[in-house]
């Protein structure tokens, strides 16, 4: 049975001093949340906003989960390169960790995630070290049609174009290829991906899943038949409820 949720807006400060939105949705029946997740929108680092994943946050909150959707600086709109986007994601995770603590949630019950480029950034923040405590608040990730899993598999011309698009030298592209950071002890990951995703081929996702499993990590890939990129939004396909149900189980069953 779906329960009520309560929605509010706050902000967090990024490195350049500006404030970005953090949409917060929590169970509305006075029951303490049992888990928490902060999500980051897609849009190829150039488009999108925190509102994009509001439906997902509301649906998760109705299942007893503290859910937030965070904005981050976009390329051409405050961010010079993908480095700035990742820095913002780390700061948003820290802010969410403090918020979750005020709701009685400790780090093992918290996760991050997102859609497409946002999923890529969330996974990077979880899998790579930083000079902040951001990764301490990330115990798991949920990735909805993530991008950037194996950038080393791109042809040289495609690598050069992508590096130029995200504002870094081509020699640094490997720093943003997720498969390069698979190590024993990586946080558990649940990936939702369409078989016919035209942005990130399902083969690359399966390769990443297999690398995680070989390293002894938990990595669950949920594949959706006939689904393309962005399949998980309400109204875009019939998959929204399935994605939310699987995500909620992943978050809640880890700590019954």
N, C-alpha and C positions, 0 to 999 in steps of 0.2 A: 504493500500500500504506500502510495506517495505521501510524504509528509510536507508540511509547510516549510518555507525557507525565509530567511531575513537577509536583505541586501543593503549594503552600504558602500560608500566610496571613500577612499583615502588616497594618499600619495606617498611616494618615496623620492629621496634626493639622489640624483646621479652625479657622476664625476664632474660634470661641467657646472654644477650648482642648480640646474633646473629640476623641477618637480614633475614626475610622471605618474599617471594614474594607476591605482591598484583597486580593482573592483573586488569586493569581498562579499561572499554569499555563505551563510551558515544556517544550520538547522534552526527553524523558527519555533520549535515546540518546547524550548527551554531545556532540551536534552543536550548534554555536553557532546561535542563532536568526538567521534571515535578515530578519525584519521584526518589528514589534511593534505592538500595539493595546491601548488601554484602553477598556473598554466601560462604559456606564451604563444601569441598568435602567429600565424604564417603571413605570407605576403612577399616572399623573396627579399626580405630586409628593407623593402622600399614602400610597402603598403601595409594596411591593417591597423587595428587598434585593440585595446583591451576588451572592447565590447564584442569582438568577434567570437570569443569563446564564452560569453555570458550564458548562452543556453546550456552549455555543458556544466558550468559552475552551478547553475540553478538545479539542474537534474541531480548532480552529485550531492548538493546540500540537502535535497529532499530525501536522500538516502543516508543521512547522518554524517556527512563529510564536510569539513571546513574547506571551501574551495575559493580560490582567488584567480583573477586574470590580470596580468600586468602588462603595461605598455613598456616599450623600450625605444630609444632613439633610432630613427630610421635613416638609411643612407640618403644623403641629400637634404635631410631634415634633422640636423643636429649631430648625426653620426658621420664621421669622416671615413671610417672603415668598419669592417665586421668586428674589429677589436673593441670599438665603442659599444656595439650591440651586446657583445658578450659581457663586458664590464657592467652594463646595466642589468643584465639578467642575474649576475652574481649579487648585485646590491638588492635586487628585488627578492631574491631568495633569502637573504639575510633579514630583510624587513618582514617577510612572511614568517620566518622562524620566530621572530620576536612576537608577532601577532599570535601565532599558534601557541606559544608558551603562555600567553595571557589567557588562552582558552583551555589550558590544562593539557596541551599536547606536547610530548617530548619528541626529540629528533627522530627516534626510530619509527614513529608513526607518520612522518612527513615525507612527501614526495614532490617532485617537480615534473613538468612535462609540457606538452604543447602540440602544435600542428605545424608540419612542414618545416620551414626555417626556424620557427619557434621551438619545435621539438629538437632540432639540431642544436640550437643554443643551449637548451635545458640539459641535453645529454652531455654536451661538452663541459658545462659547469659541474655536472655530477662526476664526470670521469677524469677530469684534469685537475691538477693541484692549482692553488692560487695563494696569494699572500693574505687573503682574508679568511674568515671562518665560514664562508658561504657553503662549502661542500659539507660542513658538519651538519647542516640542516637538511641534507638530501640523503634519504635512506633508500629511495627507489625512484624510478622514472617511468612515465607513461608517454609513449611517443605515437602520435597520430600521423600517419603517412610522413615519416621523417625524411629529410633530405640530408645529403652530405655524409652518407655512411662510408663510402669508399671512393674518395676523390682521386686517389692514385690510379684508379682504373680508367679515368678519363683519358682521351687522346691528348697529346701535347697541345694542340691548338685549342681544344676545349678548356684545358687547364689554364692557358694564358688568358682566354676570354673571361673565365670565371674569376680568376685572381684580379683582373682589372675591374670587373663589375663590383667586387666586394672591397676594393681599395687596398690590396696588399700585393707584395711581390710574389711572383709565381713560385719562388723557392719556399715561401711560407705556407703554401696551400696545404701541405702535409700536416701543419699544425691544426687544421680544422677538419681533418679526415678522421671520423670517429673510430674506424677499425684500427687505427694506429695506436689507440689508447686502451685497447682491451687488455686487461691484466687480471690475474687471479684477485678476487676481492672486489671487483667492480660492482656497483650497486645493481640490484635486480632491475630488470627492464621488461616492460610489457609493450610490445609493438603491435599496432593495428595498421594493416596495409592492404590496399586493393591489388588484386591480381593483375589488373590492367593499368596500374599507375603509370602515367606517361612522364612523370618528373623523375622519380626514383624507381628504377626497374625492380620488380619483386626479386629477381636474382641477386641483386646487391644486398637486399634486406636479408635474404636467406643466408648469404655468405657471412654477414655480420652476426646473425643469430648463431650460426655454426661456430664461428670464432669465439663467441662468448661462452658457449657450452663447452668447447674444448678447453677453455681456460678455467672451467669449474664454476662458472657463474650461472645464475638463473636468468634466462632470457626466453620469454614466451612470445611467439609470433602468432597473431591471430590474423588469418588471411580471409579476405572477403571476395567471393566470386563476382565477376563482372563489374567490380568497383574500380573507379579511376581516382585520380588525385582529388582530395577534398570531399571524399565520399561520406564523411562522418558528420556533416552538418545536418541539422533538422531541415526537412523539406528537399534536400538534395538527393536523398535516396531513402531506402527503407532501413538503413543501418544504424541510425542515431541511437535508438533504444538498445540495440545489441552492444554498441560501443560503450554506452554508459553502464549497462549491467556488468559487462566484463571488467571495466575499469573499477567500479565499486567493489566487486568481489576481490580484485587484486589488492586494493588498498585496505579493505577491511579484514580479509582472511589472513593477512600477514601477521596481524596481532589481534586475535579474537577477543 
